[in-house]
Amino acid sequence: MSFMQNTETAFHWIIDLLEKNNIQFRISGGFAARLYGSNRPLYDIDIEIKDRDFDRLMPLVKEKIIYGPARYQDEVFDLFLATLEFEGQEIDLCGCETTRLFNHQTGEWERTPSILMRSPLKKFTAKKFPSYRGKI
């Protein structure tokens, strides 16, 4: 199976699971950028969900968890994160309600509230879903 086939299979698996369990989400990161025409490298599938939905989702994906769920912070991001692996494809589930980005101009952390359902709908294969269109 090729990398893109793994990506497509993993994408459908997680989106079907989120929809079946009525968990609001939006696609972000490199996957969303590619849907808008970017050639940005794709390493994982980034999906934003509400922080409070982790408690409902984690029991359903426990065999696929390779990180978290836990608070993750590096030089750019401070967010609640769980990383899954499905057939070789990593999927990052990020909490969107408490995410902060480091502003290098001001030297301060800034909240980046996400309004999940106000994101534009994009289509990948036969599915339409909310996706982020913006810069990080």
Backbone as CSV, one residue per row, in Angstrom:
resi,resn,N_x,N_y,N_z,CA_x,CA_y,CA_z,C_x,C_y,C_z
1,MET,0.853,-1.186,0.000,0.000,0.000,0.000,0.893,1.241,0.000
2,SER,0.599,2.201,-0.830,1.422,3.401,-0.914,1.100,4.374,0.215
3,PHE,1.980,5.376,0.362,1.786,6.383,1.407,0.424,7.065,1.267
4,MET,0.040,7.452,0.039,-1.238,8.140,-0.143,-2.412,7.213,0.152
5,GLN,-2.283,5.935,-0.202,-3.355,4.998,0.129,-3.497,4.868,1.633
6,ASN,-2.367,4.805,2.348,-2.434,4.756,3.812,-3.081,6.024,4.357
7,THR,-2.732,7.156,3.778,-3.304,8.430,4.217,-4.814,8.435,3.981
8,GLU,-5.228,8.016,2.815,-6.658,8.005,2.506,-7.410,7.023,3.407
9,THR,-6.849,5.850,3.627,-7.486,4.859,4.493,-7.603,5.392,5.923
10,ALA,-6.515,5.970,6.429,-6.520,6.526,7.788,-7.500,7.689,7.896
11,PHE,-7.515,8.533,6.883,-8.434,9.667,6.863,-9.886,9.195,6.981
12,HIS,-10.263,8.243,6.143,-11.645,7.746,6.179,-11.963,7.068,7.512
13,TRP,-11.024,6.330,8.057,-11.244,5.663,9.339,-11.549,6.674,10.447
14,ILE,-10.689,7.700,10.583,-10.884,8.648,11.686,-12.097,9.542,11.448
15,ILE,-12.330,9.974,10.230,-13.486,10.833,9.958,-14.783,10.064,10.198
16,ASP,-14.853,8.822,9.754,-16.040,8.003,10.011,-16.278,7.843,11.504
17,LEU,-15.217,7.621,12.260,-15.335,7.471,13.714,-15.831,8.755,14.370
18,LEU,-15.275,9.890,13.963,-15.710,11.178,14.526,-17.170,11.457,14.185
19,GLU,-17.543,11.238,12.942,-18.930,11.498,12.533,-19.908,10.559,13.233
20,LYS,-19.558,9.289,13.328,-20.426,8.292,13.981,-20.688,8.657,15.438
21,ASN,-19.712,9.292,16.076,-19.828,9.648,17.488,-20.165,11.118,17.708
22,ASN,-20.594,11.791,16.650,-21.025,13.196,16.728,-19.990,14.101,17.385
23,ILE,-18.736,13.925,17.000,-17.655,14.765,17.502,-17.303,15.773,16.414
24,GLN,-17.485,17.043,16.737,-17.157,18.098,15.783,-15.650,18.138,15.571
25,PHE,-15.234,18.453,14.355,-13.815,18.458,14.034,-13.571,19.368,12.848
26,ARG,-12.298,19.651,12.616,-11.874,20.250,11.356,-10.462,19.777,11.071
27,ILE,-10.160,19.678,9.798,-8.845,19.267,9.335,-7.958,20.510,9.279
28,SER,-6.719,20.371,9.713,-5.784,21.502,9.661,-4.408,20.980,9.244
29,GLY,-3.400,21.810,9.352,-2.037,21.393,9.044,-1.799,21.118,7.569
30,GLY,-0.840,20.252,7.299,-0.425,19.950,5.935,-1.515,19.341,5.081
31,PHE,-2.363,18.522,5.679,-3.448,17.896,4.916,-4.406,18.970,4.397
32,ALA,-4.794,19.900,5.277,-5.673,20.990,4.855,-4.985,21.867,3.821
33,ALA,-3.706,22.148,4.033,-2.968,22.978,3.075,-2.961,22.344,1.689
34,ARG,-2.787,21.038,1.635,-2.795,20.339,0.338,-4.161,20.423,-0.336
35,LEU,-5.226,20.406,0.449,-6.567,20.520,-0.129,-6.773,21.878,-0.796
36,TYR,-6.022,22.872,-0.351,-6.109,24.208,-0.937,-5.015,24.443,-1.983
37,GLY,-4.293,23.366,-2.376,-3.342,23.482,-3.466,-1.885,23.601,-3.087
38,SER,-1.568,23.569,-1.811,-0.177,23.682,-1.386,0.598,22.400,-1.700
39,ASN,1.897,22.544,-1.867,2.779,21.385,-2.022,3.477,21.060,-0.709
40,ARG,2.972,21.616,0.387,3.548,21.384,1.713,3.664,19.879,1.984
41,PRO,4.796,19.429,2.511,4.943,17.999,2.796,3.858,17.506,3.772
42,LEU,3.449,16.283,3.573,2.426,15.682,4.424,3.073,14.591,5.263
43,TYR,3.124,14.812,6.571,3.685,13.827,7.483,2.598,13.131,8.287
44,ASP,1.551,13.868,8.578,0.480,13.321,9.395,-0.834,13.982,8.991
45,ILE,-1.896,13.548,9.608,-3.206,14.161,9.415,-3.519,14.895,10.709
46,ASP,-3.674,16.212,10.633,-3.979,17.021,11.818,-5.477,17.277,11.872
47,ILE,-6.069,16.952,13.012,-7.500,17.136,13.201,-7.726,17.840,14.531
48,GLU,-8.492,18.910,14.495,-8.839,19.636,15.707,-10.197,19.167,16.200
49,ILE,-10.277,18.922,17.505,-11.539,18.593,18.157,-11.627,19.420,19.433
50,LYS,-12.792,19.452,20.021,-12.940,20.154,21.295,-12.183,19.380,22.371
51,ASP,-11.528,20.107,23.275,-10.761,19.472,24.343,-11.619,18.465,25.112
52,ARG,-12.844,18.823,25.383,-13.718,17.965,26.194,-14.123,16.678,25.474
53,ASP,-13.933,16.602,24.148,-14.294,15.386,23.416,-13.224,14.296,23.487
54,PHE,-12.042,14.621,24.016,-11.011,13.598,24.172,-11.501,12.463,25.065
55,ASP,-12.227,12.784,26.124,-12.714,11.748,27.040,-13.632,10.751,26.337
56,ARG,-14.417,11.206,25.390,-15.302,10.305,24.636,-14.547,9.527,23.570
57,LEU,-13.561,10.164,22.952,-12.886,9.553,21.815,-11.782,8.563,22.199
58,MET,-11.035,8.849,23.254,-9.863,8.025,23.567,-10.192,6.550,23.805
59,PRO,-11.274,6.202,24.483,-11.573,4.761,24.628,-11.824,4.069,23.289
60,LEU,-12.262,4.805,22.292,-12.561,4.227,20.982,-11.312,3.997,20.134
61,VAL,-10.212,4.669,20.481,-8.982,4.583,19.681,-7.794,4.095,20.501
62,LYS,-8.038,3.572,21.680,-6.939,3.272,22.617,-5.852,2.377,22.031
63,GLU,-6.206,1.436,21.144,-5.186,0.567,20.550,-4.311,1.303,19.537
64,LYS,-4.735,2.460,19.100,-3.999,3.218,18.079,-3.161,4.353,18.662
65,ILE,-3.271,4.613,19.963,-2.576,5.752,20.586,-1.082,5.466,20.700
66,ILE,-0.266,6.408,20.186,1.192,6.301,20.351,1.746,7.470,21.173
67,TYR,0.915,8.482,21.445,1.297,9.591,22.325,0.043,10.169,22.955
68,GLY,0.148,10.464,24.248,-0.921,11.172,24.940,-2.110,10.297,25.261
69,PRO,-3.220,10.958,25.458,-3.422,12.410,25.367,-2.728,13.140,26.520
70,ALA,-2.077,14.220,26.156,-1.326,15.016,27.120,-1.097,16.411,26.559
71,ARG,-0.730,17.299,27.452,-0.345,18.644,27.037,0.990,18.549,26.311
72,TYR,1.096,19.191,25.165,2.319,19.186,24.372,2.744,20.633,24.152
73,GLN,4.041,20.897,24.346,4.538,22.243,24.094,5.918,22.160,23.461
74,ASP,6.104,22.960,22.413,7.424,23.143,21.817,7.616,24.633,21.616
75,GLU,8.520,25.033,20.718,8.803,26.464,20.547,7.690,27.219,19.837
76,VAL,6.709,26.504,19.248,5.630,27.154,18.508,4.257,26.851,19.100
77,PHE,4.030,25.599,19.473,2.699,25.153,19.885,2.623,24.825,21.368
78,ASP,1.478,25.101,21.948,1.127,24.658,23.296,-0.318,24.185,23.184
79,LEU,-0.515,22.859,23.201,-1.850,22.323,22.949,-2.039,20.959,23.595
80,PHE,-3.293,20.546,23.677,-3.633,19.208,24.150,-3.584,18.301,22.929
81,LEU,-2.864,17.175,23.021,-2.566,16.367,21.846,-2.625,14.874,22.142
82,ALA,-3.154,14.144,21.179,-3.028,12.688,21.145,-2.617,12.327,19.725
83,THR,-1.635,11.443,19.612,-1.195,10.971,18.301,-1.585,9.513,18.158
84,LEU,-2.230,9.203,17.042,-2.637,7.842,16.723,-1.821,7.358,15.539
85,GLU,-1.709,6.038,15.401,-1.127,5.467,14.200,-2.105,4.452,13.643
86,PHE,-2.510,4.674,12.406,-3.436,3.775,11.718,-2.789,3.327,10.418
87,GLU,-2.466,2.061,10.319,-1.840,1.472,9.129,-0.641,2.283,8.643
88,GLY,0.202,2.694,9.598,1.421,3.413,9.258,1.269,4.915,9.108
89,GLN,0.050,5.424,9.162,-0.196,6.864,9.014,-0.466,7.480,10.383
90,GLU,0.298,8.506,10.743,0.049,9.196,12.008,-1.102,10.182,11.862
91,ILE,-1.887,10.270,12.926,-3.015,11.191,13.003,-2.857,11.957,14.306
92,ASP,-2.721,13.281,14.225,-2.639,14.123,15.419,-4.012,14.695,15.709
93,LEU,-4.519,14.396,16.889,-5.772,14.981,17.367,-5.405,16.075,18.345
94,CYS,-5.789,17.305,18.025,-5.412,18.460,18.828,-6.655,19.088,19.436
95,GLY,-6.564,19.431,20.706,-7.646,20.160,21.346,-7.638,21.596,20.863
96,CYS,-8.773,22.075,20.420,-8.800,23.413,19.816,-9.211,24.510,20.794
97,GLU,-9.667,24.152,21.980,-10.189,25.187,22.881,-9.118,25.848,23.736
98,THR,-7.981,25.193,23.919,-6.935,25.764,24.769,-5.600,25.916,24.046
99,THR,-5.607,25.789,22.722,-4.374,25.898,21.943,-3.813,27.312,22.007
100,ARG,-2.493,27.374,22.131,-1.790,28.657,22.077,-0.632,28.535,21.111
101,LEU,-0.353,29.630,20.422,0.801,29.714,19.526,1.755,30.771,20.062
102,PHE,3.045,30.528,19.920,4.020,31.498,20.377,4.233,32.555,19.306
103,ASN,4.031,33.808,19.675,4.231,34.936,18.775,5.679,35.408,18.940
104,HIS,6.498,35.136,17.938,7.921,35.478,18.032,8.166,36.986,17.985
105,GLN,7.217,37.746,17.454,7.380,39.205,17.419,7.180,39.810,18.799
106,THR,6.180,39.307,19.548,5.912,39.868,20.875,6.584,39.079,21.985
107,GLY,7.001,37.842,21.688,7.604,36.996,22.716,6.580,36.437,23.688
108,GLU,5.308,36.396,23.273,4.234,35.931,24.168,3.420,34.820,23.516
109,TRP,2.821,34.002,24.384,1.889,32.971,23.930,0.537,33.608,23.688
110,GLU,-0.112,33.226,22.594,-1.423,33.788,22.257,-2.418,32.655,22.049
111,ARG,-3.610,32.837,22.599,-4.680,31.853,22.402,-5.144,31.904,20.959
112,THR,-5.499,30.769,20.445,-6.003,30.680,19.070,-7.318,29.914,19.089
113,PRO,-8.374,30.570,19.550,-9.647,29.845,19.618,-10.103,29.390,18.235
114,SER,-10.643,28.202,18.192,-11.098,27.613,16.939,-12.611,27.496,16.969
115,ILE,-13.232,27.991,15.955,-14.677,27.817,15.814,-14.856,26.739,14.755
116,LEU,-15.021,25.516,15.215,-14.964,24.363,14.328,-15.921,24.426,13.163
117,MET,-17.162,24.738,13.395,-18.147,24.618,12.334,-18.220,25.853,11.439
118,ARG,-17.402,26.860,11.689,-17.358,28.016,10.790,-16.277,27.868,9.736
119,SER,-15.610,26.738,9.736,-14.566,26.482,8.747,-15.200,26.110,7.420
120,PRO,-14.572,26.507,6.319,-15.133,26.140,5.009,-15.095,24.634,4.792
121,LEU,-16.079,24.127,4.060,-16.118,22.701,3.750,-15.255,22.418,2.529
122,LYS,-14.452,21.377,2.618,-13.629,20.915,1.503,-13.970,19.464,1.240
123,LYS,-13.664,19.021,0.043,-13.966,17.654,-0.349,-12.667,16.889,-0.592
124,PHE,-12.602,15.678,-0.064,-11.504,14.755,-0.319,-12.153,13.407,-0.580
125,THR,-11.898,12.852,-1.717,-12.604,11.677,-2.230,-14.092,12.014,-2.198
126,ALA,-14.909,11.222,-1.555,-16.354,11.476,-1.569,-16.829,12.220,-0.332
127,LYS,-15.928,12.595,0.570,-16.325,13.222,1.829,-16.107,14.727,1.798
128,LYS,-17.030,15.430,2.442,-16.857,16.859,2.696,-16.706,17.042,4.194
129,PHE,-15.833,17.977,4.594,-15.551,18.169,6.004,-15.012,19.576,6.206
130,PRO,-15.099,20.098,7.442,-14.548,21.425,7.713,-13.026,21.380,7.721
131,SER,-12.421,22.397,7.112,-10.963,22.464,7.062,-10.498,23.886,7.320
132,TYR,-9.292,24.000,7.842,-8.712,25.296,8.171,-8.023,25.873,6.947
133,ARG,-8.333,27.121,6.671,-7.624,27.811,5.597,-6.993,29.059,6.212
134,GLY,-5.741,28.993,6.440,-5.042,30.107,7.064,-3.588,29.763,7.236
135,LYS,-2.862,30.662,7.863,-1.437,30.469,8.077,-1.173,30.184,9.538
136,ILE,-0.173,29.353,9.761,0.300,29.107,11.131,1.702,29.640,11.210
